[in-house]
């Protein structure tokens, strides 16, 4: 069920993106050849009586597409077709191209606004309190031998509550351990499930205290503050703006420093991440928490999809906009066949990249 929800989320985002192209084309009186939901073999299809547009629902529900007459025609067969996309005014074409990513931003803003109206703005409690968790587990330490993992939340040790709003209780309980105390019997929350672990601390000569071989950090405890009608719009705008900045910074660090390369993922990895996150929230906080996580991911991935499509990569909307800008500056278009070859080569490279990430995601799942 959670995998289907993840696929649904991606399908919504891509269909909304393509619907932006479609509605903009209708407004600009540009003919659309086909609008499809999904990929692969056609399940259902029909043709508009008013327009020469074919609508289709296809087998693989991982997105969709909106195609135009003469688009990416490297052979020049359709150059004399009056419906050819390239025959329309350059500003109209750029508007149609831009509205795909814009619909992703609009979707994120609208969903974010509704989410904030329903759940409120998350603010840090005053005074600040923390829920401790295991940030990292060192190799060959007592914690690793006991099966502890990064992300574990230690709820209790030998029946004593560790979730008292500080990290000190957990740290002190471990560092003050003595041999006669016996092992530390921990109750741990992991991905919404409760597991148990028994750990015996070891003396760390350098730190001069007992340790179990972990780095401990803490989540700031937060609470929801209701927002009014107009405040919801403002807070959603801030949310989308901050998310966009974080995504662009991450992309910059990926390109310039290689940071986060191991965290990149293709469709399989994204579906796995969404399903895991939503399932974990449902187990931990119920259906409401799962809906909240689904909504947050929809907002963030929609912004991500919009930004990625604006990059000047051949085959993506950003590259098509670049060709439009060149046409405005030169006052004549780049030869359509040459532009089509650039986009087709770009799409081929993107397809190979997707295959690579899919292979990487599958290997990661089996591990």
Phi, psi and omega in degrees: 000319182289326176295318178296322177297319179295317177296320177300318180300311180297320180297317179301312184297316183286321179295319177299318178302310181292329178294329175298315175300316185297311182293324178294320178296317177301315182296326181271003181059041175255129183291136176255128181285311181208140171238119185235142171256116183094175179234173175086201183302142181284130175266313179223140177211148176207161182243137180297136178285330183273323183242163178270050182249131175264131176252142183212146169247122186249169194294315187269111187276048183252031178140224182169187180202158176232111185249148183246158178295131176077004182289131179055041178271094183285344182269340181080013182299322186262017185295334181264000179289123181296342179275356183307129182303321183290347180278348182276161180307138185299323181292324176295317180295320180293324177296317179297317180295316184293330186290344174296298176301324181298324179295328175293320178293318180296317178300314180300317181295314182295312180296320178298320179296312179298319179300317181289324175299321184280319188252344182086177179268134178279122179234154179286137178294150179237118003287158184296133175234155185233148168251113185289150176210163180275112182283321181205151178244125182283148179292143175063027176255170179303322182295316180295320179297330180275357178087015178288151184228156175299136182099347178298138174252117181277109183276316183218151170229119183050040177085355181267132181293127177261349183264065181254016178092003178227163171265346185297321183300314179294313181298315182291324179298322179285312186290336181267007182295143176235155185303323182288351181285340184083175182295157175274109180270110188256141169254121190238141172258123182227113181053041177085354180250151180264123176233167181237150178214146177243119187233136175250113182299160177232152181285131177255111186297319182294317181275346181058044176197166179285136179219163178245002177085046177221158167257129183251131175231187183212141172274130173295131177287134183235169175216158181269131176248123181301148177238150178279181185300305184285329178296328178300319177297314183296316182291325177294321176300317178296318180300312181293321180295313181295320179296318179298316179298317180296319180295316180294322177295318179296320179295319178298314180293327178294317183285317186273328185239350183077009181290135176083007181300323181290344181265354179292151184210157174262195182303319181296316180295321179294316178298317179298316180297313181298312182297320180294315181296314181294316180298317179299319179292323178297316180294325184277319186232006179094182184298321180301318178294323178295319177297319179298316179295317178302316181294316179299317179295322178300316180297310185293317182288328177296317177296316179301314180298318179298315181292316181299323181289341179273353177292143182283056180260127180310132181100337179264169182300324181299321179293321179294325176294322178299316178296325177295318179295319177300319179296320178296317182291315182282341184065022172201148184285155169295140179314124185308321181296320180294317178297319181298319180297318179301313181293321180294318177296317178299317179296323177297316179294321178296323178296318177297320178296321179295320178298318179300311181293324178297316177300315179298318180295318181295316178300318180296322179296317180292329178289000000 
